[in-house]
Each structure stands twice: as structure tokens, then as C-alpha cells.
Amino acid sequence: MNGTAYGFLTAAAPAADALARALAQGFGVPAARVDVAPEGTVDGRNRDTALVTCEYEVLRAGDLRGMVHVYATPAVAAPPAPEELAAVLARESGTPVLVEWGREPWIRKVLLPQGWATYAAIEDLDIAKDQPWFRVYATQAGLAAFPEAEVEGLPSVVHGVPPRTPVADALGEHRSLLHPWEALISRMAAGWPPARWYDADLYRADLDARDRLEAALPALPGPVRTAVATLDARFRELTVDDAGEELGADPSSTPWYRHRRPAVLPWRVLLPVDPEAAHWLWKWVEDGAGGRPGGVDLSSLDLSGADLSGADLSSSLLCAAGLARTRLAGTDFHRSHLQAADLTGADATGACFVRADLDGADLRGTVLDGADLTRTDLYGADARGARLRGARLLGATLLHTDLRGADLTGARLGENTFEVTLDDTTVVTGLTGTLTGPATLTTPAGTSRSLAGPSLEHWLRTGGSDAEVRWTGARDARD
């Protein structure tokens, strides 16, 4: 009887003690019966008495720094599934662990130390001659371990969970005509497994398949037409008629099913890895499908790594929410509360923060190019290294706001109180509008000086800004 073999990739270099501890726990065997060693090691092994052996390799470069190969002998009772073992390895090693998943070799399920999971697409670039060199080029949710990976929906993940199609399966030679239609309906009914996501283009492709079925329908036998009618009825139950608005279909020239869209839109967001945050965000997606007005309360939830691009989160509560590395391009936060929210590294290009409250928010490295921050409260916000190229800051509250290293190229001010912290890496080229001070200019040595009135305007002019500093009396005159 053969044993059980496993293979894993890790984001960080493997550590022998963490591997040994995880394998003893994962297989439920004594630590003394686990043998762990670097690949190719011969001396000092206890293979003769080990129930579980493990060899690992530390990779010198790439996004993945470890390869782990595990073998459990036949004497191990009820060895765990690969995903179960990967979860233990991730927890004990403190690093993401990737395991093969689905039908495509480039797709991996990523188990995280917190017990969460997402999916990734990887490639072996074959750069090193004597060692693999892996790149993680896409993830279903943003992960700090892979900052260069694109956050995107992965159709291969969808196809990795084959839907149940009993109606089509019973139709013999006509199965291929009905299968795509029933597969769509099955996925919709199941809540879009495994990640509650489905691309609008995939949905359109399913409607194209329904077009082919429609064209063939008159020539199909009665039982097949009856089966189609049954599936159509179920499709109507799971969808709503929006006159083709969501998918851009013209009701006057397209069939009825193209005027309907899923009752819960699975392409609205990409969910975060935190299960609690994903649950409440998905509930918002479900509620939003019903057209309910008003915002949503996502305060204190860890939404990091989600894709909320273009979402309408106006009048919402996101106080102390974790939005690090979140995609917020074009997202509407009009009159929303984001006090003390963490937006480090988020991409909020073109987002609307009009009259939003960002007091005390962490905006370090946040991309706010072209964002509208008109009358936004930014009291005490940490915007070090933020990008605000072309942003509108008209009437925004900039009090005790840290703009060291921020890029304000082409941004627009308008009657702003500008009591901010600056340094020589703050970029103000093309900054326009009107403001009052004083600002604080810091140096690498840790010293600082106040800039007010003429001195602030001179500093701005030196940096390429045309902004006008309006000073109003004694304090500025003394500068």
C-alpha cells in the first residue's frame, strides 16, 4: 500500500522547526516520528523510524521562497487533505502556503496564517537554471505578501468548481446544447462558488450559448423543449428584469433573457480574505441588488485586498475600517465616515470623497490621483507618500495633516486652511488655488520651522506651485 505525497509552495523561506511542528499536528503523530531536512540532506535523518518525512528547498529569488515536499507512510491513519495540511503549515509557519487546486496547473489556493484563504495565479519563469523562479501574477484578493500581483477575478477558479447539471446530463446527445445554460443557473443558485464572483463577460458568454440554444429549439424533440422551459423558469426566479440596463441590451432587438441580470450581481466586487468582512460586504451586495437606498456600516471590518472599484458607498460608515491595498478606483464615498480608516497603499484613483470624513485616516502611500476631496475632512490624517496628482481639495480641512513625501502635482486648492506638515520631498509642481497657513517644514535631521505668509508662498513657488497664500495679519507679518 502506497503512502500519501504532498507538495506546497510558501511565500517565505521554510523553517525546519515550524515545519516539524506543523506536520506533527497535521498528521497527529509524535514530533519524534517526523523527519524534516533540506532537500538532498543525507546525514542526521531519522527516515527509518519516521512516519512523516519532509524535504524543503529555499528559493533564492521570485515571489515564492520555499518548496516543501511531504510524504506520509501507509502507517499514518487518515492523512489530511492537502488543503487541510496547508492550513496548518500556514498557521505554524506564519506565511502564506500555496497548494494545487482545480484543473489548471497555474492556479493555486492560498492558505493564510489567519486561517483565511484566497486564490492565486502563478508562473514558473524558468529564469534560474538550477532552481525554480515563481511569479505570483494575480490574486483573487490583494495580499501583502504579493504586492506586485494584480487583483482580479480569476475565471479559472470559477471553472475549477464544476456545477451540477442533472437536466442536461439526462438528455444524451443534446446535453452540450443545454449544459452551458444549466451550468449558469446552477452557479447562480449556489451563490457563485467558490469565491462569490462571476465576471460579466462570462455571463454574456452564457447568454451567447442561450442564443445558440434558442436557434436550435424549433428542431429539438419535445422532452428537450420541456427541459429548456424548466430551466428558463428557474432562470427567471434567480434574475430580475432591468430592461437590459446592466448589460447594455436593447429590449427591442434582443431576446427576453438578455433583459435580465442576476438578482445578486457577482461582478460588483471582489471580496476580501477576512471571512467576516466578506460576509457583510456580500450582504451589502445582496441588499444593493434590491435597490435599497442609503449606505452600509462596514466599520472596523478588515476589507483589505478587496476590489470595490466603482462601488457606491456614499453615506456609509467605514470608521476604523481596514482598506489597505484595496482597489477603490472611481468608488463613491460621498458623505461617508472613514475616521481612522486604514487606506495604506489603496488605489483610490478618481474616487469621490466629497464631504467625507477622513479625520485621522492612514493614507500613507494611498493613490488619490484625480480624486475629488472637495470639503473633505482630513484633520490629523497621515498622508505621507500619498499621491494626489490632479486631485480636487477645494475647501478640504487640512489641519495637522501630514503631507511629507506626498505628491500634489496639479492638485487644486480653494480657500483651504493649510496647517500641514511638509518636507523637501513633498511635490507641489502645478499645485494651484488659494490657501492659508501656517505649514510646518521638517528636515531629515529632525528640525522644523514654520512657514506662513510670504515664506510659505516662496516655498511653494520654489517647488513649481502657482498657489496663492492669503495671510491675514500679525502672525503672518512677523514671519
N, C-alpha and C positions, 0 to 999 in steps of 0.2 A: 504494500500500500504506500502510495507516494505522500509526501508531506505537502505543506502549503507555502508557496513563494509569494513575496510581496515586493513591490518597487515603488519608491517615493522620491520626490524632489523637494528640497527645502530652500526657503528664501535665504536663511543664514547658514553658515557652516555648521555641520553637525558636531555635537559634543558627546563623547563616549558615555559619560556618566548619565546625561539626560536620556540618551537612547536606551541604556540598560534599564534605567528606572521605568521608562515608558513601556518597554517590551515586557518587563516583569508584570506590570499592571495590566497591560493589554491582553496578555495571554493567560494571566492568572497562574504564573509559575514562580518558584523561588528565584530571587535575584542570582543565586549561585548557579542556577541552571540556564543562565543567559550568557552567551558569548558575544562580545562586541569588540570589533577591531577595525582599524583602517584597512582598506582593500589591499590585498596582497600580503598581509601580515601572516607569518607562519609561526614564529616563536610566541610563547606565552598564551596560546589559545587553550580553551577547555572544550574543544569540539566533541571529545569522546563522551563527556557527561552532559553536554548542553542539550536542552530541549528546544531552545531557540537560538539561532545564530544570526549575526548581523555584521555585514561589512559596509563601510561607508567611504565615500570619497569627497574630499573638499575641493571644490572647483575654484580655479584662480580668478575667473572673470565671468561676466554675464549677470543677469538678473537673479539667477538661481545659483546658490553656492554650495549645494550639497546633493549628493545622490546616495540613497540608502537602499540596501538590498537585504531583505529579511527572509529567513527560512525557518518554518516550524516543522519539527519532525512529526511523523504519524502518531507519536505518543502524546501529543498535545490534544486534549479533548476540546471539541467545539472551538476551533480557532476563529477569531473575529473576522468580520468582513473587512476589506481594505479600507473603506471609509471610516469604520469604527476605530481601526488601529491608527489611521492617520490623525483622527481627532485626538487620541491620547498622545501621540507624538507631538502634535502642535501644542497641546497644553503643557506638557512637561518640558519641551524644548523652548517654548516662548517664541516660536517663529511659525509663519505660515507653512503648511505642508501640502503639497500638490499630489493628487492621485489620479490615475487614469479614470476617465468617466465617459460613458456614452460610446457612440460608434466611431467618432472621429479621433484619430491619434493626436491631433494638436489641441484638443480640449481637455482641460484638467479641472477637477473640482478642488477648490482651495479651502482647506480646513484651517481655521484661525485659532489662536490661543484662547480667545474668549469663549470658544465653543460655537462660534458662528461659522457660516460657510458662504462661499460665492463661487463663481466660475471664471476661468481664465483661458485665453488662447496663447499658446507658446510656439516657438520655433527654435530648432537647433540650427544655428547659423554656421556651424562647422568652420569656425574661424581658427580655433586651436587645432593643431594636427594631432596632438596626443590626448586631448581632453574635450568633452562636450562643452559647448558655449551656448547657453539658452537665453532667449529673449522672451519676456512676457510682453506681448504687444497689445493685448486688450484684456480688460476685466469687466465683468458684469456690474461691479460696483467699485468705486475708487478705493484703493488700498495704499496706505502709507509705505508699505514695503516695495511697491512698484509704482513710483511717482511718474515714470515716463509712459506708462501704459495708457492707451486710450480707454475711456469709459464708454462702453457701448453695448447695446443689445447684441447677443450672440445667437443667430439663427440656428447654429449647430447644436446649441444647448436645447433649444426647443425640439429639434428633431431627435435629440437623444432620449426623449420620452415618447415612445410610440403610443398614439391614442388608441383607445378601444373603438373598433368599427364593426360591431356584430351584424348590423343590417347589410352593409356592403359585403362582408365576408360570406354571407349566406347566398349571394347572387351569382356565384360561379363566374362565367365568362364576362359578366357585366360589372364585376367588382371594381375594376380600375376606373370606371366612369363615376361611380358613387363614392369611392373611397376618399378623395380629397374633400368632398362636401361633408361627409360624416366626420372626417378627422377634424375639420374646423369646428363643427358643432360639439364634438366630444371635448376638445380642448377648452372651448368656451364654457361648457357646463362644469368642467373640472376646475375652473379658476385659473386657467392658463399656466399649467405646470411646465417646468419645475420652479420658475422664478417669478411667476405672475407678470410675465412680459410677453408681448407678441407684437411684431413690427407691423405697421400699417401696410407696408409693401407685401408682406407675407399674406395679410388679409386680402389685399387686392388680387394676389395670385390665386387665392382660393376662390374668389369671385370669378376670375377668368375660367377656372375649372368648372364652375357652375354654369358659365356661358356655354361651354362645350357640352355639358350635360343637357342643357336646355335645347341646344340644336339637335341633339340625338334623340330627345324624348319622344317625338311622334312615332318613331320607328321601333321603340322598345316595347317588349311584351308587358301585359297588364300588371303582373306582380312587381316588375321593376318600377313602373309608373306609380304604383301604390306605395312602394318603398320611398320613392322620391317625395311623394306627398307627405308621408310621415316625417321625413327629415325636414322638409320645408316648414311644417307646423312647429317642430321643435326649434328651428332657427328663429321663427317669429317670436317665440316665447322668450328667447335669450337676447333679443335685439330690440332696438327702438327705431321708429321711423323719424328721421330728421330731414326728410326731403333731399337726401344726398349731400347735405352741407359738409359733414365731416370729411368725406372722401371726394368731394367735388363732382358728384354725379348729377347729371341733368335728368330730372324726373320725366321730362317729355320725350327723351330719346333713349332711356336705359331701362332695363327690366326692374321689377319691384325690389329684388334683393339688393340691388345697388343703392337703394334709397335708405337702407337700414344700416345701423352700426351697432357694435356690441353695447349692451346696457352698461357695462363697465369697460372703459377704454383701456386696453392693456398696453398701449403705446404712449400713455400720458407721462409716465415717469419710469425711471429705473430705480428700484428700491435700494435702500442702504442695507448693509450686512447685519446691523443690530435688529434682531427679531422683533423687539418691542416697537422700535421706531418704524420698522417695515409694516407692522400690523396697523398702527394708527395712520400711517401715510396711505396704506391701501384702503383703509376705511374712508379716508378723505376722498380718494379716487372714486370709491363706490358712491359716496354721498354726492359728490360733484356731478356724477352721471345723471342724477335726478334733477339737476338744475337748482339745487338749494342755494339761496343767497348767503352772503356773509363769509367770514374767514374760518380758520381752523386753529385749534390750540395744539401746537406741537412743542410747547415749552419743555425745556430740559431733556428733550429726546436727542439721541445721537443719530443724526441724519447724515453723518459724514460719508462721503463717497457716493451719495445718491445723484441722480440726474433729474433736476427739476426745471430744466430749460423751458422757458415759455409758459410755465405754470402760473395760474392766477392765485397768488397767495395774499392778495390785498386784504387789509383789515384782519390779519391773522396774528396770533400770539406765538412768537418764537423766542421768548425770553430764555437766555442761557442755553439755547439750542446748539447742538454740535453740527456745524455746517462746513467743517474743514474739508477741503478738496472736493466740495460739492459743485456740480455744474449748475449755474444759475443764469445762464445767458438768456437775456430777454424776460426773466422772471419778474412778475409784478408784485412788489411789496408795498404798494401804496397804503399809507396809514397803518402799516404793520408795526408791531412791537418786537424789536430784536435786541433789547437791552442785554448786555453781557453775552451776546451770542458769539460763538467761535466760528469765524469765516476765514481762518488762515488758509491761504492757498486756494480759495474758492475762485471760480471763474464766473463773475457776475457782469460780463460784458453786456452793455446795453440794457441792464436791468433797471427797473423803476423803483426808486426808494423815496418818491415824493412824499413829504410829511411823515416819513417813517422815523422810528426812534431807534437809533443805533448807539445810544449812550453806553459807554464802557465796553463796546464791542471790540473783539480782537480781529483786526483787519490786516494783520501782517501778511504781506505777500498776496493780498487779495487783488484780483484783476477787476477793475471797475471802469475800464475803457468805455467811453460813450454812455456811461450810466447817468441817470437823472436823479440827482440828490437835492433837488430843489426843496428848501425848507426842511431838510433832514436834520435831526438832532444827532450830533456827533460828539457830545460832551464826554471828555475822558477816553475817547476811542484811541486804540493803539493801531495806527495805520502805517507803521514803519514798513518801508519797502512796498507799499501798495502802489498799484498802477491806476492812475486816474486820467489817462490821456483822453482829452476831449470831453471829460465829464462836466455836467452842469451842477454847480454848487451854489446856485442862486439863493441867497438868504439862508443857507445852511448854518447851523450853530457849530462853529469851530472854536470851542473853548477847551483848553487843556487837551487838545488833540495832538497826538504825536505823529508828525509827518517827516521824521528823519528818514532819508533814503526813498521817500515817496516820489513818484513821477507824475507831475501835474502838467505835462506838456499839453498845451492847447486847451486846458480846462478853463471854465468860465465862472467867475465870482460875481456877486451882485450885492453890495451893501452887507458884506459879511464881516462879523467880528472875527478877527484872525489872531486870536491868542493861542498860538500853536507853537510846537517845538520843531525847529528846523536844524539841518546841518548842511555841510557843504556838498553832500550827496543828494540833497533834495533838488529835483529838477523842476524848474519853473519856466522853461522856454515856452513862449507863446501863451503864458497864463494871462488872461485878460479880466477886466472888470474893476470893481471898487471894493475896498476893504479898509478896516481899521485894525490897529494893533493893540498892544504891543505883542511881538513874537519873541521867542527865545531861541537864540542861535547857539548851538553847542559845538564843541570841538572834540577831536579824537582824544585829546588829553584830559577831557572831563570838565573843562571850564565852560562857562556860558556867559552870554551877555544879552541884554535886552535890545531889541530893535523896534523903534517906534518912530512914526512920522517920517522925516527925511531919511533917516538911516535905514529904515525898513524899505522905503521906496528905492533907495540907492542899491540895496542888496538885491531887490527884485530886478531892477534894471540891469545890473551886472549879470544876472542869470538869464537875461533874454525875455523878461516879462514886461508887458505894457500895462500891468495893473496899476491903478491909481490908489494911493494911500491917502485916506482922508483923516487928517488929525485935527483935533478939536480943542487944543488949548494947552494949559500949563504943563501937563505931564509930557506931552509930545514936544513942546517947545524946549524943555530942558535937555532933550536927548542930544 
